[in-house]
């Protein structure tokens, strides 16, 4: 893939997000309470990087409740279809004539992943170096398919509104205990202060509900991962001024981090507030097509750190 093709992918991802936001109908935080991010039917693992944003927007607009997504072929296989090769071309057939697999006319959703390839190292003749190439493929939600033997199951859970959320509380406490920042409640502003490495948020009781409280805490925790002692992100470690390019990417990264962690802990945040927040960055997204993908990549590393995930063997997407 050449530089122009990579630029086109960035532009397509950004255009997808902007179109959904401009429509005014796109919730971008997860629309269900399954307590998980969008999941790959192929691997069983959550999608990563920019993909939860793309899939949550598509799922929110269409009203899908299922967190499961997969390629046409993988859904065909999982729904009980049989692959037949005819003159070198792949076809999927139902063995019993029952409707199976993705229904005709259903629209796919774009997702991305980083593919590692080895190339010649110009600075070290005879050696190879890894290069990561941005790739695209298309997936469908489980609700866009027929499943004669039953669609993939997913768990939902209820909780008492107004109470602190155990999963979110434990995630925050774990992060703080592993050398995270200081955290205190009080006042009427939420912020992260890099110089003192502290987070300050209004009291739990002063928020509209637990969802809003933890979404705020996760946002500020996202900022705190950029501290020089952690991920050393330029948007925090070298913050220059409000509204700068570094600031824009940092703010989007923190909001993406909050969305990922909300998805993992089963939190449904205020959709209108989240969509309005991102709509405020439309001009930045239009000016820099790479901004959303890069910010989501930073957010994935931040979310991993907050969860205590220290290994780096997952790529930015989930390849089928």
C-alpha positions as CSV (number, residue, x, y, z in Angstrom):
1,X,0.0,0.0,0.0
2,X,1.4,3.4,-1.0
3,X,1.2,6.7,0.8
4,X,-1.8,7.8,-1.2
5,X,-3.7,4.7,-0.4
6,X,-2.9,5.1,3.3
7,X,-4.1,8.8,3.1
8,X,-7.3,7.6,1.5
9,X,-8.0,5.3,4.4
10,X,-7.5,8.0,7.0
11,X,-9.8,10.3,4.9
12,X,-12.4,7.5,4.7
13,X,-12.4,6.9,8.4
14,X,-12.6,10.6,9.2
15,X,-15.4,11.1,6.6
16,X,-17.4,8.3,8.2
17,X,-17.1,9.8,11.7
18,X,-17.9,13.3,10.4
19,X,-20.9,12.2,8.4
20,X,-22.4,10.4,11.5
21,X,-21.8,13.4,13.8
22,X,-23.1,15.9,11.3
23,X,-26.3,13.9,11.0
24,X,-27.0,14.5,14.6
25,X,-28.2,11.0,15.1
26,X,-25.0,9.1,15.9
27,X,-24.4,8.0,19.5
28,X,-20.7,7.2,19.6
29,X,-20.5,5.6,23.0
30,X,-21.7,2.0,23.1
31,X,-25.5,1.9,22.8
32,X,-26.0,-1.4,24.8
33,X,-25.1,-2.5,28.4
34,X,-23.4,-5.8,27.6
35,X,-20.4,-4.6,29.5
36,X,-18.1,-5.0,26.6
37,X,-16.7,-3.3,23.5
38,X,-17.7,-4.5,20.0
39,X,-16.5,-8.1,19.7
40,X,-15.1,-10.0,16.8
41,X,-17.0,-13.1,15.9
42,X,-13.8,-14.5,14.5
43,X,-11.5,-14.1,17.6
44,X,-13.9,-13.4,20.4
45,X,-11.8,-10.4,21.4
46,X,-12.8,-6.7,21.5
47,X,-12.0,-4.5,18.5
48,X,-9.4,-1.9,19.2
49,X,-8.1,1.4,18.1
50,X,-10.5,3.5,16.0
51,X,-12.8,0.4,15.4
52,X,-14.9,0.7,18.6
53,X,-15.8,4.3,17.5
54,X,-16.7,3.2,13.9
55,X,-18.7,0.2,15.0
56,X,-20.5,1.9,17.9
57,X,-21.6,4.7,15.5
58,X,-22.9,2.2,13.0
59,X,-24.5,0.1,15.6
60,X,-26.1,3.1,17.3
61,X,-27.6,4.5,14.1
62,X,-29.0,1.1,13.1
63,X,-30.1,0.2,16.7
64,X,-28.2,-3.0,17.0
65,X,-28.1,-4.6,20.4
66,X,-25.6,-7.3,19.7
67,X,-21.9,-6.5,20.3
68,X,-20.8,-9.2,17.7
69,X,-19.3,-8.2,14.3
70,X,-17.7,-10.3,11.6
71,X,-16.8,-10.5,7.9
72,X,-19.3,-11.9,5.4
73,X,-17.3,-15.1,5.2
74,X,-16.9,-15.6,9.0
75,X,-20.6,-15.0,9.6
76,X,-21.5,-17.4,6.8
77,X,-19.3,-20.1,8.4
78,X,-20.6,-19.5,11.9
79,X,-24.2,-19.5,10.8
80,X,-23.8,-23.0,9.3
81,X,-23.2,-22.3,5.6
82,X,-20.8,-24.3,3.5
83,X,-18.1,-22.9,1.3
84,X,-17.9,-24.1,-2.3
85,X,-15.1,-23.3,-4.7
86,X,-16.3,-22.9,-8.3
87,X,-13.7,-22.0,-11.0
88,X,-11.5,-20.5,-8.4
89,X,-14.3,-18.4,-6.9
90,X,-15.7,-18.7,-3.4
91,X,-19.4,-19.3,-2.9
92,X,-21.4,-19.9,0.3
93,X,-24.4,-22.3,0.2
94,X,-27.0,-23.2,2.9
95,X,-26.9,-27.0,3.3
96,X,-30.6,-27.3,4.1
97,X,-32.1,-24.3,2.2
98,X,-32.8,-22.3,5.3
99,X,-31.8,-18.6,5.3
100,X,-28.3,-18.3,6.8
101,X,-25.6,-15.7,6.9
102,X,-25.7,-12.0,6.0
103,X,-29.0,-11.1,4.5
104,X,-29.0,-9.7,0.9
105,X,-28.9,-5.9,0.8
106,X,-27.3,-5.4,4.2
107,X,-24.7,-2.6,4.4
108,X,-21.2,-3.4,5.8
109,X,-19.2,-1.3,8.1
110,X,-15.5,-0.3,7.6
111,X,-12.9,-1.3,10.2
112,X,-9.1,-1.0,10.1
113,X,-6.1,-2.9,11.3
114,X,-2.4,-2.5,11.2
115,X,-0.5,-5.3,9.3
116,X,3.1,-5.8,10.1
117,X,5.4,-6.5,7.1
118,X,9.2,-6.8,7.0
119,X,11.2,-4.6,4.6
120,X,14.8,-4.0,3.8
121,X,16.6,-1.7,6.3
122,X,18.4,0.9,4.3
123,X,20.5,1.9,7.2
124,X,21.6,-1.7,7.9
125,X,22.2,-3.6,4.6
126,X,21.2,-7.3,4.8
127,X,18.7,-6.7,7.7
128,X,15.0,-6.3,7.8
129,X,12.8,-3.9,9.8
130,X,9.1,-4.0,10.6
131,X,6.7,-1.5,8.9
132,X,3.1,-1.3,9.9
133,X,0.6,-0.8,7.1
134,X,-2.9,0.5,7.7
135,X,-5.5,-1.9,6.1
136,X,-9.3,-1.9,5.7
137,X,-11.9,-4.6,5.7
138,X,-15.7,-4.8,6.0
139,X,-17.8,-6.3,8.7
140,X,-21.5,-6.9,9.5
141,X,-23.3,-7.0,12.9
142,X,-24.8,-10.3,14.0
143,X,-28.2,-8.8,13.7
144,X,-27.7,-8.3,10.0
145,X,-27.7,-12.1,9.5
146,X,-29.9,-15.1,9.8
147,X,-28.9,-17.7,12.4
148,X,-31.1,-20.9,12.2
149,X,-29.2,-22.4,15.1
150,X,-29.2,-19.3,17.2
151,X,-27.3,-16.0,17.0
152,X,-24.1,-15.6,19.1
153,X,-25.1,-14.9,22.7
154,X,-24.1,-11.9,24.8
155,X,-24.5,-11.1,28.4
156,X,-26.3,-8.1,29.8
157,X,-26.4,-6.9,33.4
158,X,-28.6,-4.6,35.4
159,X,-27.4,-2.3,38.2
160,X,-29.0,0.1,40.6
161,X,-29.0,3.6,39.3
162,X,-27.4,6.2,41.7
163,X,-24.9,3.7,43.1
164,X,-21.2,3.6,42.4
165,X,-20.3,1.1,39.7
166,X,-18.2,-1.7,41.1
167,X,-16.3,-2.5,37.8
168,X,-15.5,1.1,37.2
169,X,-14.5,1.8,40.8
170,X,-12.1,-1.2,40.8
171,X,-10.6,-0.2,37.5
172,X,-9.8,3.4,38.8
173,X,-8.5,2.1,42.1
174,X,-6.3,-0.4,40.4
175,X,-4.8,2.3,38.1
176,X,-4.1,4.6,41.0
177,X,-2.6,1.8,43.1
178,X,-0.2,0.9,40.3
179,X,1.5,4.3,40.4
180,X,-1.3,6.4,38.9
181,X,-2.0,10.0,39.7
182,X,-3.6,11.4,42.8
183,X,-7.4,11.7,42.7
184,X,-9.7,13.9,44.8
185,X,-13.4,14.9,44.6
186,X,-14.7,18.5,45.1
187,X,-15.2,21.8,43.4
188,X,-17.0,22.5,40.2
189,X,-14.4,21.6,37.6
190,X,-12.9,18.4,36.2
191,X,-9.2,18.5,35.2
192,X,-5.9,16.8,35.3
193,X,-2.9,18.9,36.5
194,X,0.3,17.5,35.0
195,X,2.7,19.5,37.3
196,X,1.3,17.9,40.4
197,X,0.1,14.7,38.7
198,X,-3.3,15.0,40.2
199,X,-6.9,14.6,39.0
200,X,-9.7,16.7,40.4
201,X,-13.4,16.0,39.7
202,X,-16.7,17.3,41.2
203,X,-18.1,15.1,43.9
204,X,-20.0,11.9,42.9
205,X,-23.2,13.3,44.3
206,X,-22.8,16.5,42.1
207,X,-23.0,14.5,38.8
208,X,-26.3,13.6,37.1
209,X,-25.6,10.0,37.7
210,X,-22.9,7.3,38.1
211,X,-22.4,7.0,34.3
212,X,-21.5,10.7,34.0
213,X,-19.2,10.5,37.0
214,X,-17.2,7.6,35.8
215,X,-17.1,9.0,32.2
216,X,-15.6,12.1,33.6
217,X,-13.1,10.2,35.8
218,X,-12.1,8.0,32.8
219,X,-11.5,11.1,30.7
220,X,-9.2,12.7,33.2
221,X,-7.4,9.4,33.8
222,X,-6.9,9.2,30.1
223,X,-5.1,12.6,30.2
224,X,-3.0,11.4,33.2
225,X,-1.5,8.5,31.2
226,X,0.3,11.0,29.1
227,X,2.5,12.1,32.1
228,X,6.2,11.9,31.5
229,X,6.5,9.0,34.1
230,X,3.9,6.9,32.1
231,X,3.4,7.2,28.3
232,X,5.1,10.6,28.0
233,X,2.6,11.9,25.4
234,X,3.4,15.2,23.8
235,X,-0.1,16.4,24.4
236,X,0.6,16.3,28.2
237,X,4.3,16.3,28.6
238,X,4.9,19.1,26.1
239,X,1.5,20.8,26.2
240,X,1.9,24.2,24.5
241,X,-1.4,26.1,24.4
242,X,-5.1,25.6,24.3
243,X,-6.4,24.8,20.9
244,X,-3.1,23.7,19.4
245,X,-2.6,20.6,17.4
246,X,-1.2,18.8,20.3
247,X,-4.1,19.9,22.5
248,X,-6.7,18.8,19.9
249,X,-5.2,15.3,19.6
250,X,-4.9,15.0,23.4
251,X,-8.5,15.9,24.0
252,X,-9.7,13.5,21.5
253,X,-7.5,10.8,22.9
254,X,-8.8,11.3,26.4
255,X,-12.4,11.2,25.1
256,X,-11.7,8.0,23.2
257,X,-10.1,6.5,26.3
258,X,-13.2,7.3,28.3
259,X,-15.4,5.6,25.7
260,X,-13.3,2.5,25.6
261,X,-13.3,2.2,29.4
262,X,-17.0,2.9,29.6
263,X,-17.6,0.1,27.1
264,X,-15.5,-2.3,29.1
265,X,-17.2,-1.5,32.4
266,X,-20.7,-1.6,31.0
267,X,-21.4,2.1,31.3
268,X,-23.9,3.9,29.0
269,X,-22.9,7.5,29.0
270,X,-25.0,10.5,28.0
271,X,-25.2,10.1,24.2
272,X,-26.2,13.7,23.5
273,X,-23.3,15.1,25.5
274,X,-20.7,12.8,23.8
275,X,-21.9,13.4,20.3
276,X,-21.9,17.2,21.0
277,X,-18.4,17.0,22.4
278,X,-17.1,15.3,19.2
279,X,-19.1,17.7,16.9
280,X,-17.1,20.5,18.5
281,X,-14.0,19.0,16.9
282,X,-15.4,18.7,13.3
283,X,-13.2,21.5,12.0
284,X,-10.1,19.9,13.4
285,X,-11.1,16.5,11.9
286,X,-11.7,18.1,8.5
287,X,-8.3,19.8,8.6
288,X,-6.4,16.7,9.6
289,X,-7.7,13.4,8.3
290,X,-5.2,11.5,10.4
291,X,-6.3,13.0,13.7
292,X,-9.1,10.5,14.6
293,X,-7.1,7.4,13.8
294,X,-4.0,8.7,15.6
295,X,-6.0,9.9,18.7
296,X,-7.7,6.5,18.9
297,X,-4.3,4.8,18.8
298,X,-3.1,6.9,21.7
299,X,-6.3,6.1,23.5
300,X,-5.9,2.4,23.1
301,X,-2.5,2.6,24.8
302,X,-3.9,4.7,27.5
303,X,-6.8,2.4,28.1
304,X,-4.4,-0.6,28.3
305,X,-2.3,1.2,30.9
306,X,-5.3,2.1,33.0
307,X,-6.4,-1.6,32.9
308,X,-2.9,-2.8,33.8
309,X,-2.3,-4.3,30.4
310,X,1.5,-4.0,30.0
311,X,2.1,-6.2,27.0
312,X,2.0,-5.0,23.4
313,X,1.1,-8.1,21.4
314,X,-2.3,-6.7,20.2
315,X,-2.5,-4.6,17.1
316,X,-4.7,-1.5,16.7
317,X,-7.4,-3.6,15.0
318,X,-8.8,-7.1,15.1
319,X,-8.1,-8.8,11.9
320,X,-10.6,-11.6,10.9
